[in-house]
Amino acid sequence: MGRNSDITIDEIHRAQETWGTGIVTIGKIYTDGGNYLKAAREHLNTLYAFEAGPVLFKPTKASEVQFRPTTEAALSYFAGGNDTYREDQGFAIHPWVKVRFENVLTYFHGDYAVAMGNYFFSEANGNEVKVEYTFGYLKDQEGKLKINLHHSSVPFNAG
């Protein structure tokens, strides 16, 4: 996929901001009674590299079908409603009101990069949920960043 153009930290920050805004938008459209499935599909088509092959997608709240390498599997996770993935409640339709990323480490290798850290999902009541992530980014033919690795998990609690 990709052009011969190095990825920059600013591009990663913009991609993360776009990802977070997309998650918030999907939830708002759902709450407002709009076509949230369309919004979720656009989010996936715009930000994920499914056209390049399987995306290594391990979402946070998936335990029965843990890995989602196709657009339809990822769509179910974000928007719910797919009988193949009965555990999905629609992560993006929660709804969240804000998402912020805190990168801990970023690895660059030309037109590929991997960012790792925490992202925080804010609810309308002000509660913030901390999730750990690793996202891999590559550039498509137009030079736009796309995600081909998405791993999220809730921080370990030894309880």
VMD Tcl script that draws the C-alpha trace (Angstrom):
set ca {
  {0.00 0.00 0.00}
  {1.74 3.25 0.75}
  {3.93 5.76 -0.93}
  {7.54 6.25 -0.15}
  {6.95 9.00 2.39}
  {7.90 8.96 6.04}
  {5.20 9.24 8.69}
  {5.54 12.11 11.14}
  {4.41 12.48 14.74}
  {2.10 15.32 13.65}
  {0.37 12.96 11.21}
  {-0.13 10.44 13.99}
  {-1.56 13.11 16.29}
  {-3.98 14.23 13.55}
  {-5.00 10.62 12.85}
  {-5.64 10.02 16.55}
  {-7.69 13.21 16.84}
  {-9.71 12.19 13.78}
  {-10.24 8.70 15.24}
  {-11.47 10.11 18.56}
  {-13.76 12.64 16.87}
  {-15.17 9.82 14.74}
  {-16.02 7.70 17.79}
  {-17.75 10.68 19.45}
  {-19.63 11.49 16.22}
  {-20.93 7.93 15.82}
  {-22.34 8.04 19.36}
  {-23.94 11.45 18.80}
  {-25.57 10.32 15.57}
  {-26.88 7.23 17.38}
  {-28.27 9.33 20.27}
  {-29.89 11.75 17.79}
  {-31.59 8.86 15.96}
  {-29.50 9.20 12.80}
  {-27.77 6.69 10.56}
  {-24.99 5.66 12.94}
  {-24.23 2.51 10.92}
  {-23.34 4.68 7.93}
  {-21.15 6.88 10.15}
  {-19.40 3.82 11.64}
  {-18.77 2.37 8.17}
  {-17.34 5.71 6.98}
  {-15.12 5.80 10.08}
  {-13.75 2.36 9.22}
  {-13.35 3.10 5.50}
  {-11.58 6.40 6.18}
  {-9.26 5.34 9.00}
  {-8.60 1.60 8.64}
  {-6.60 -0.18 5.92}
  {-9.04 -3.04 5.21}
  {-8.56 -2.47 1.47}
  {-4.91 -3.52 1.93}
  {-5.78 -6.84 3.59}
  {-6.70 -8.02 7.05}
  {-6.42 -5.46 9.81}
  {-5.00 -6.81 13.06}
  {-7.90 -5.59 15.20}
  {-8.27 -6.68 18.84}
  {-10.95 -4.46 20.38}
  {-11.22 -3.71 24.08}
  {-14.56 -5.31 24.89}
  {-14.37 -8.52 22.87}
  {-13.94 -11.84 24.62}
  {-15.96 -14.40 22.63}
  {-14.68 -13.35 19.21}
  {-11.55 -11.51 20.25}
  {-10.08 -10.65 16.86}
  {-11.84 -8.68 14.10}
  {-9.81 -8.75 10.85}
  {-12.64 -7.68 8.49}
  {-14.68 -4.53 7.98}
  {-17.93 -6.28 8.95}
  {-16.44 -7.66 12.17}
  {-15.06 -4.24 13.13}
  {-18.36 -2.55 12.20}
  {-20.19 -4.90 14.55}
  {-17.82 -4.00 17.37}
  {-18.30 -0.26 16.88}
  {-22.04 -0.26 16.11}
  {-23.46 -3.62 17.29}
  {-26.42 -5.37 15.70}
  {-24.63 -8.26 13.97}
  {-25.86 -11.71 15.07}
  {-22.46 -13.23 14.27}
  {-20.99 -11.16 17.12}
  {-23.68 -11.36 19.79}
  {-21.41 -9.91 22.49}
  {-21.18 -6.56 20.68}
  {-23.12 -3.73 22.26}
  {-21.68 -1.07 19.97}
  {-18.62 0.48 21.58}
  {-18.95 3.74 19.61}
  {-22.66 4.18 20.35}
  {-22.06 4.20 24.12}
  {-21.99 7.33 23.58}
  {-18.68 8.98 24.43}
  {-18.34 12.77 24.53}
  {-14.55 13.02 24.24}
  {-11.55 10.84 23.44}
  {-7.98 11.84 24.17}
  {-4.76 9.99 23.44}
  {-1.57 9.92 25.50}
  {1.19 8.32 23.46}
  {3.86 6.63 25.57}
  {6.07 5.36 22.75}
  {6.02 5.70 18.99}
  {8.10 3.65 16.58}
  {8.77 4.98 13.07}
  {10.01 2.99 10.09}
  {9.58 5.08 6.96}
  {5.99 4.84 5.80}
  {4.98 2.70 8.78}
  {4.64 3.67 12.44}
  {3.31 2.14 15.66}
  {2.01 4.23 18.55}
  {1.36 2.83 22.03}
  {-0.11 4.40 25.13}
  {-3.40 5.13 26.86}
  {-6.53 6.66 25.52}
  {-9.27 8.05 27.66}
  {-12.99 7.93 26.85}
  {-15.16 10.52 28.58}
  {-18.82 9.98 29.36}
  {-21.39 12.78 29.58}
  {-21.33 12.56 33.40}
  {-17.59 13.35 33.41}
  {-16.48 9.77 34.13}
  {-13.33 8.90 32.21}
  {-12.45 5.35 31.14}
  {-8.74 4.54 30.63}
  {-7.86 2.02 27.92}
  {-4.44 0.85 26.70}
  {-3.79 0.81 22.97}
  {-1.33 -0.01 20.25}
  {-2.13 1.32 16.76}
  {-0.09 0.60 13.64}
  {-0.25 3.17 10.84}
  {0.66 2.95 7.17}
  {0.15 5.37 4.31}
  {-2.33 4.69 1.54}
  {-1.82 5.61 -2.13}
  {-2.93 9.20 -1.43}
  {-0.50 9.50 1.48}
  {-3.23 9.34 4.17}
  {-2.61 7.38 7.36}
  {-4.60 4.20 7.79}
  {-4.70 1.82 10.75}
  {-3.68 -1.78 10.08}
  {-3.07 -2.71 13.73}
  {-5.51 -1.85 16.51}
  {-5.08 -3.51 19.88}
  {-6.94 -2.20 22.93}
  {-7.27 -3.56 26.42}
  {-8.43 -2.51 29.84}
  {-5.52 -2.03 32.24}
  {-4.72 -5.10 34.34}
  {-6.15 -5.04 37.83}
  {-4.59 -7.59 40.21}
  {-7.54 -6.91 42.54}
}
mol new
graphics top color blue
foreach p $ca { graphics top sphere $p radius 0.5 }
foreach p [lrange $ca 0 end-1] q [lrange $ca 1 end] { graphics top cylinder $p $q radius 0.2 }
display resetview
